[in-house]
Amino acid sequence: MENNLPNLTIGTLAKVAGVNVETIRFYQRIGLLPMPPKPYGGIRRYSGADVARVRFVKSAQRLGFSLDEINDLLQLEDGTHCDEAGRLAERKLRDVREKLADLARMEATLSDLVSACHATKGNVSCPLIASLQGKKALRAGGSG
């Protein structure tokens, strides 16, 4: 489909790629998308390859890759550098797993604090507020 889309304006490129015009301009400023030449008295025209490139960037972002990491991946897009792309993906996977572990610790701590808040009766100090103030910190996986 992308090859059937020659001579797109920036607005049409944005619409077809599912982004806004400012996203296209931003990608051009940071070097993720080349800026086509502007003919004298005319407007820049984009191709189906530009649509594919923007979609590549958005897909990589959905997987958690930063724009710098996406730039690295774009350098490998000819498909002949699978080992290097794999190493980038392995690093991203490690980052994701670390974030998941951090989120699990946060979930456990918050769960303990919520339980402590619900168990509190009467005119006593709120366990959540006390914990955040450092008065009685709860650790992930248990109280105390």
C-alpha positions in Angstrom: 0.0 0.0 0.0 2.8 2.4 0.9 4.3 2.2 -2.6 1.0 3.4 -4.0 1.2 6.7 -2.1 3.6 9.0 -4.1 3.6 12.8 -3.7 1.9 13.1 -0.3 1.7 16.5 1.4 2.8 16.6 5.0 -0.9 16.7 6.1 -1.7 13.6 4.1 1.5 11.8 5.3 0.5 12.5 8.9 -3.1 11.3 8.3 -2.1 8.1 6.6 0.6 7.4 9.2 -1.8 8.0 12.1 0.1 11.0 13.6 -0.2 14.7 13.6 1.7 17.2 11.4 3.8 18.4 14.4 5.0 14.8 15.0 6.3 14.7 11.4 8.0 18.0 11.8 9.5 16.8 15.2 10.8 13.6 13.6 12.4 15.7 10.9 14.1 18.0 13.4 15.6 15.2 15.3 16.7 13.2 12.2 14.3 10.3 12.3 12.6 11.3 9.1 14.4 13.0 6.2 13.0 16.2 4.9 12.3 16.0 1.2 13.5 18.9 -1.0 11.2 21.8 -1.6 10.8 22.7 -5.2 11.0 26.4 -6.0 7.6 27.8 -5.3 6.2 24.4 -4.4 5.6 22.2 -1.4 7.5 19.3 -0.1 6.2 15.9 -1.2 6.5 12.6 0.7 6.3 9.0 -0.4 5.1 5.7 0.8 8.6 5.0 2.2 8.1 8.0 4.5 4.8 6.6 5.7 6.5 3.2 6.4 9.3 5.0 8.3 6.8 6.9 10.5 4.9 3.7 11.2 8.2 2.0 12.1 9.0 4.8 14.6 5.5 4.5 16.2 5.7 0.7 16.4 9.1 0.9 18.1 7.8 3.5 20.5 4.9 1.2 21.5 7.5 -1.4 22.4 9.1 1.1 24.7 12.1 2.1 22.6 13.3 5.7 23.1 13.7 8.0 20.1 17.5 7.5 20.4 17.1 3.8 20.4 14.8 4.0 17.4 17.4 6.1 15.6 19.8 3.2 16.2 17.3 0.7 14.9 16.7 2.8 11.8 20.4 2.5 11.0 19.9 -1.2 10.9 16.6 -1.2 8.9 18.1 -2.9 5.8 17.6 -6.2 7.7 21.1 -7.4 7.5 22.1 -6.5 11.0 19.9 -8.9 13.0 22.5 -9.6 15.6 22.9 -6.0 16.4 19.2 -5.4 16.4 18.8 -8.4 18.7 21.2 -6.9 21.2 19.3 -3.7 21.2 16.1 -5.7 21.8 17.7 -7.7 24.6 18.7 -4.5 26.4 15.2 -3.2 26.0 13.8 -6.5 27.4 16.1 -6.2 30.4 14.9 -2.6 31.0 11.3 -3.8 30.8 11.9 -6.6 33.2 13.6 -4.3 35.7 10.6 -1.9 35.4 8.2 -4.8 36.0 10.2 -5.8 39.1 10.0 -2.2 40.3 6.3 -2.1 39.7 5.8 -5.4 41.5 7.6 -3.9 44.6 5.6 -0.7 44.4 2.4 -2.8 44.1 3.3 -4.9 47.1 4.1 -1.8 49.2 1.0 0.0 48.2 -1.1 -3.1 48.8 0.3 -3.3 52.4 -0.4 0.4 53.0 -3.9 0.2 51.7 -4.6 -2.8 53.9 -3.1 -1.0 56.9 -5.3 2.1 56.1 -8.4 -0.1 56.0 -7.5 -1.8 59.2 -7.0 1.5 61.0 -9.9 2.4 63.3 -10.4 5.5 65.4 -8.3 8.6 65.8 -4.9 7.2 64.9 -2.2 8.3 62.5 -2.8 7.2 58.9 -0.3 4.4 58.0 0.1 5.7 54.4 0.8 9.3 55.5 3.1 8.0 58.3 5.0 5.8 55.8 5.4 8.7 53.3 6.7 10.9 56.1 9.2 8.2 57.0 7.8 7.6 60.5 6.9 3.9 60.0 8.0 2.7 56.6 6.6 -0.5 55.2 8.8 -2.7 53.0 7.6 -4.5 49.9 6.5 -8.0 50.7 5.6 -7.3 54.3 4.9 -4.7 57.0 7.1 -3.2 59.6 
